[in-house]
Amino acid sequence: MSLIGPRPMLPEQQEIYPGSAYYRMRPGLTGLWQISARNSTSFAARAAYDDLYEQQFSMAQDFRILMHTVSVVLRRTGC
């Protein structure tokens, strides 16, 4: 597991996950889906965030995600 990447999913959730980027990356503690629209989107929509994260993968993006995660946690907004 890495610090930043797609969140791990349960085996039964794999049936409703329409993407493939998740399977090519290491799961992470936080990621793009968690800081974007996690609470206002479907589980299946997270595939689009995983694909976008994989396409834009960079240390700069990981740093932004990490800083935004800290902000979300401190504000206790969940998104």
BAKE-945639 format. One line per field, with one value per atom (N, C-alpha, C): residue number from 1; atom name; x, y, z. Coordinates in nm, 4 decimals. Layout:
BEGIN
i	[NUM ...]
at	[CA ...]
px	[X ...]
py	[Y ...]
pz	[Z ...]
end
This chain:
BEGIN
i	[1 1 1 2 2 2 3 3 3 4 4 4 5 5 5 6 6 6 7 7 7 8 8 8 9 9 9 10 10 10 11 11 11 12 12 12 13 13 13 14 14 14 15 15 15 16 16 16 17 17 17 18 18 18 19 19 19 20 20 20 21 21 21 22 22 22 23 23 23 24 24 24 25 25 25 26 26 26 27 27 27 28 28 28 29 29 29 30 30 30 31 31 31 32 32 32 33 33 33 34 34 34 35 35 35 36 36 36 37 37 37 38 38 38 39 39 39 40 40 40 41 41 41 42 42 42 43 43 43 44 44 44 45 45 45 46 46 46 47 47 47 48 48 48 49 49 49 50 50 50 51 51 51 52 52 52 53 53 53 54 54 54 55 55 55 56 56 56 57 57 57 58 58 58 59 59 59 60 60 60 61 61 61 62 62 62 63 63 63 64 64 64 65 65 65 66 66 66 67 67 67 68 68 68 69 69 69 70 70 70 71 71 71 72 72 72 73 73 73 74 74 74 75 75 75 76 76 76 77 77 77 78 78 78 79 79 79]
at	[N CA C N CA C N CA C N CA C N CA C N CA C N CA C N CA C N CA C N CA C N CA C N CA C N CA C N CA C N CA C N CA C N CA C N CA C N CA C N CA C N CA C N CA C N CA C N CA C N CA C N CA C N CA C N CA C N CA C N CA C N CA C N CA C N CA C N CA C N CA C N CA C N CA C N CA C N CA C N CA C N CA C N CA C N CA C N CA C N CA C N CA C N CA C N CA C N CA C N CA C N CA C N CA C N CA C N CA C N CA C N CA C N CA C N CA C N CA C N CA C N CA C N CA C N CA C N CA C N CA C N CA C N CA C N CA C N CA C N CA C N CA C N CA C N CA C N CA C N CA C N CA C N CA C N CA C N CA C]
px	[0.0841 0.0000 0.0889 0.0459 0.1211 0.0427 0.1016 0.0350 -0.0771 -0.0491 -0.1471 -0.1721 -0.2983 -0.3395 -0.4863 -0.5420 -0.6832 -0.7067 -0.8189 -0.8514 -0.8736 -0.8309 -0.8578 -1.0088 -1.0480 -1.1899 -1.2092 -1.3280 -1.3630 -1.3802 -1.3568 -1.3712 -1.5095 -1.6157 -1.7497 -1.7748 -1.6930 -1.7080 -1.6474 -1.5629 -1.4989 -1.6006 -1.7132 -1.8179 -1.8782 -1.8828 -1.9458 -1.8430 -1.7158 -1.6103 -1.5875 -1.6220 -1.6136 -1.4764 -1.3835 -1.2545 -1.1487 -1.0284 -0.9166 -0.7914 -0.7891 -0.6714 -0.6408 -0.7431 -0.7243 -0.6336 -0.6494 -0.5747 -0.4295 -0.3956 -0.2588 -0.1784 -0.2434 -0.1766 -0.1817 -0.0912 -0.0940 -0.2028 -0.2816 -0.3820 -0.3142 -0.3859 -0.3300 -0.4228 -0.3699 -0.4496 -0.5413 -0.5000 -0.5824 -0.5602 -0.6508 -0.6386 -0.7299 -0.7333 -0.8102 -0.9591 -1.0132 -1.1556 -1.1900 -1.1026 -1.1301 -1.1352 -1.0599 -1.0575 -1.1487 -1.2094 -1.2937 -1.4415 -1.5074 -1.6525 -1.6972 -1.6151 -1.6426 -1.7836 -1.8279 -1.9588 -2.0751 -2.0471 -2.1563 -2.1554 -2.0936 -2.0878 -2.1042 -2.1276 -2.1450 -2.0095 -2.0136 -1.8918 -1.8332 -1.9187 -1.8714 -1.8045 -1.8449 -1.7862 -1.6415 -1.6008 -1.4614 -1.3642 -1.4095 -1.3241 -1.2721 -1.3558 -1.3132 -1.2019 -1.2122 -1.1070 -0.9785 -0.9907 -0.8720 -0.8036 -0.8837 -0.8268 -0.7564 -0.8206 -0.7611 -0.6314 -0.6317 -0.5102 -0.3972 -0.4281 -0.3252 -0.2714 -0.3580 -0.3163 -0.2301 -0.2588 -0.1886 -0.0853 -0.0465 0.0442 0.1716 0.1995 0.3228 0.3437 0.4648 0.4943 0.4201 0.4075 0.3369 0.1901 0.1281 -0.0114 -0.0250 0.0650 0.0606 0.0734 0.1584 0.1749 0.0454 -0.0185 -0.1454 -0.2529 -0.2606 -0.3595 -0.3323 -0.2077 -0.1715 -0.2081 -0.1774 -0.2096 -0.3611 -0.4319 -0.5780 -0.6382 -0.5797 -0.6265 -0.6124 -0.5003 -0.4789 -0.5856 -0.6122 -0.7138 -0.8519 -0.8888 -1.0192 -1.0309 -0.9246 -0.9270 -0.9391 -0.8620 -0.8661 -0.9995 -1.0601 -1.1913 -1.3062 -1.2765 -1.3761 -1.4950 -1.4645 -1.5712 -1.5959 -1.5002 -1.5174 -1.5105 -1.4941 -1.4827 -1.4510]
py	[-0.1172 0.0000 0.1238 0.2243 0.3488 0.4579 0.5732 0.6848 0.7396 0.7549 0.8119 0.7146 0.6932 0.6013 0.5698 0.4857 0.4513 0.3756 0.4003 0.3320 0.1843 0.1000 -0.0432 -0.0680 -0.1715 -0.2057 -0.3495 -0.3771 -0.5116 -0.6010 -0.7286 -0.8188 -0.8108 -0.7975 -0.7898 -0.6574 -0.5556 -0.4287 -0.4331 -0.5293 -0.5397 -0.5592 -0.6198 -0.6409 -0.5099 -0.4078 -0.2816 -0.1749 -0.2092 -0.1143 -0.1260 -0.0223 -0.0328 -0.0008 0.0457 0.0883 -0.0197 0.0180 -0.0762 -0.0146 0.1173 0.1836 0.1325 0.1033 0.0548 -0.0672 -0.1534 -0.2796 -0.2620 -0.1462 -0.1194 -0.0374 0.0097 0.0951 0.0319 0.0769 0.0328 0.1106 0.0450 0.1166 0.2148 0.3202 0.4207 0.4561 0.5284 0.5739 0.6883 0.7690 0.8785 0.8879 0.9579 0.9701 1.0783 1.0874 1.1925 1.1818 1.0621 1.0445 1.0917 1.0648 1.1006 1.2512 1.3260 1.4712 1.5449 1.4725 1.5376 1.5273 1.4262 1.4189 1.2928 1.2416 1.1135 1.1030 1.2044 1.1969 1.2299 1.2790 1.3193 1.2432 1.1278 1.0491 0.9017 0.8233 0.6797 0.6103 0.4910 0.4120 0.3856 0.3545 0.3232 0.4442 0.5655 0.6862 0.7052 0.6384 0.6527 0.6029 0.5181 0.4677 0.5830 0.6827 0.7991 0.8749 0.8873 0.9539 0.8722 0.7409 0.6548 0.6650 0.6679 0.6829 0.8176 0.9243 1.0577 1.0643 1.0063 1.0053 0.9338 0.8215 0.7460 0.8264 0.8962 0.9752 1.0939 1.1536 1.2753 1.2471 1.1228 1.0828 1.1675 1.2289 1.3061 1.3308 1.3633 1.3968 1.5240 1.6181 1.7426 1.7142 1.6271 1.5936 1.5213 1.4296 1.3594 1.4578 1.5563 1.6574 1.7372 1.7769 1.8503 1.7656 1.6388 1.5495 1.5364 1.5213 1.5084 1.6347 1.7512 1.8764 1.8954 1.8610 1.8737 1.7752 1.6579 1.5599 1.6152 1.6766 1.7374 1.8436 1.9251 2.0295 1.9703 1.8667 1.8014 1.7425 1.6794 1.6194 1.7273 1.8332 1.9394 2.0115 2.0296 2.0972 2.0030 1.8723 1.7686 1.7799 1.8086 1.8204 1.6896 1.6023 1.4762 1.4883 1.6085 1.6282 1.7733]
pz	[0.0000 0.0000 0.0000 -0.0715 -0.0756 -0.0026 0.0115 0.0778 -0.0097 -0.1402 -0.2319 -0.3460 -0.3747 -0.4802 -0.4630 -0.5456 -0.5299 -0.3999 -0.3368 -0.2117 -0.2369 -0.1435 -0.1576 -0.1595 -0.2301 -0.2318 -0.1845 -0.1436 -0.1005 -0.2233 -0.2098 -0.3251 -0.3910 -0.3120 -0.3703 -0.4438 -0.4182 -0.4882 -0.6279 -0.6554 -0.7856 -0.8966 -0.8659 -0.9658 -1.0161 -0.9309 -0.9711 -1.0104 -1.0105 -1.0487 -1.1992 -1.2765 -1.4223 -1.4819 -1.4050 -1.4590 -1.4530 -1.4986 -1.4926 -1.4296 -1.4123 -1.3561 -1.2158 -1.1392 -1.0020 -0.9992 -1.0952 -1.0968 -1.1415 -1.1953 -1.2395 -1.1387 -1.0314 -0.9337 -0.7947 -0.7108 -0.5709 -0.4979 -0.4156 -0.3367 -0.2410 -0.2048 -0.1163 -0.0020 0.0939 0.2073 0.1698 0.0740 0.0238 -0.1261 -0.1916 -0.3359 -0.3910 -0.5225 -0.5890 -0.5586 -0.5585 -0.5306 -0.3893 -0.2926 -0.1540 -0.1319 -0.2092 -0.1881 -0.2854 -0.3782 -0.4789 -0.4422 -0.4906 -0.4742 -0.4033 -0.3169 -0.2511 -0.1955 -0.1257 -0.0607 -0.1533 -0.2716 -0.3606 -0.4926 -0.4955 -0.6185 -0.5858 -0.6880 -0.6672 -0.6540 -0.6001 -0.5887 -0.7274 -0.8224 -0.9574 -1.0230 -0.9869 -1.0458 -1.0032 -0.8989 -0.8551 -0.9610 -1.0505 -1.1587 -1.2433 -1.2673 -1.3468 -1.2743 -1.1422 -1.0649 -1.0657 -1.0568 -1.0624 -1.1980 -1.3060 -1.4408 -1.4551 -1.4063 -1.4146 -1.3349 -1.2160 -1.1346 -1.2086 -1.2689 -1.3407 -1.4598 -1.5310 -1.6473 -1.6071 -1.4929 -1.4501 -1.3408 -1.3255 -1.2182 -1.2165 -1.1021 -1.0837 -0.9343 -0.8990 -0.7596 -0.7193 -0.8111 -0.7809 -0.7506 -0.8285 -0.8032 -0.6699 -0.6405 -0.5126 -0.3964 -0.4101 -0.3054 -0.2874 -0.3993 -0.3897 -0.3211 -0.3577 -0.2967 -0.1471 -0.1098 0.0306 0.1095 0.0544 0.1228 0.1328 0.0279 0.0309 0.1315 0.1436 0.2413 0.3826 0.4114 0.5432 0.5688 0.4685 0.4813 0.5085 0.4357 0.4537 0.5939 0.6400 0.7738 0.8811 0.8684 0.9694 0.9725 0.8558 0.8494 0.8830 0.8851 0.9099 0.8142 0.6881 0.5884 0.5157 0.5120 0.4429 0.2924 0.2416 0.0982 0.0676]
end
